Amino acid sequence: MPENNGLFISFEGGEGAGKSTQIRLLAETLRARGLDVVVTREPGGSPGAEAVRHVLLSGAAEPFGVRMEAMLFAAARNDHVEEVIRPALEKGAVVLCDRFLDSSRVYQGTTGNLEPEFIETLQRIAIDGTMPDMTLIFDIPAAAGLARARKRADEGAAPDRFEKEELETHEKRREAYLDIALNEPRRCRIVNADQPQEKVTEDVLSFVEPLLAKMASLSEVAE
């Protein structure tokens, strides 16, 4: 746990994995318990980062190459950390973030073919020591996730540039996320997202409960 009174949980996974739905449901559960919950997202989450989000997801930055794109993501992340995430943690809030540094490792690193050293240097600067206490990686076969994303688009939400990429690219990202979970088992938990929503919700809460208990005990000691 970082040296603050809050709890930071990031949600990661490929397109159509259901992260946004599970963040909303977890936030509702935690608020019902009287916890202060901040729900945020990347790219975005702060005014400066939201401006960069539009540039990135619209594809406007694509002509400048993946290296410039990674730098824009890092700039947005730093603003997000400094303006939203760290202040919320210092106040003792639970921060639930839809994507964080692992997305850059996967999207710009693995399938963007950027050097791991370059990506990690960018991330160190961007997060300035603010790492998630837990990262939930929502795992689903790429074809199933893309089918969900297409259904969402049919219902009126336009697919962003990442959802339009080839199936093979999405499957590489899935494998990259699983590799991160394997290499960082203390921080990461894999959630089987290819099952009924109610079961996914149960699994998410089962992973989060031990951190909530630890947070509560630390709060009692502080008092």
Secondary structure, 3 states (H helix, E strand, C coil): CCCCCCEEEEEEECCCCCHHHHHHHHHHHHHHCCCCEEEEECCCCCHHHHHHHHHHHHCCCHHHCHHHHHHHHHHHHHHHHHHHHHHHHHCCCEEEEECCHHHHHHHHHHCCCCCHHHHHHHHHHHHCCCCCCEEEEEECCHHHHHHHHHHHHHCCCCCCCCCCCCHHHHHHHHHHHHHHHHHCCCCEEEEECCCCHHHHHHHHHHHHHHHHHHHHHHHHHHC
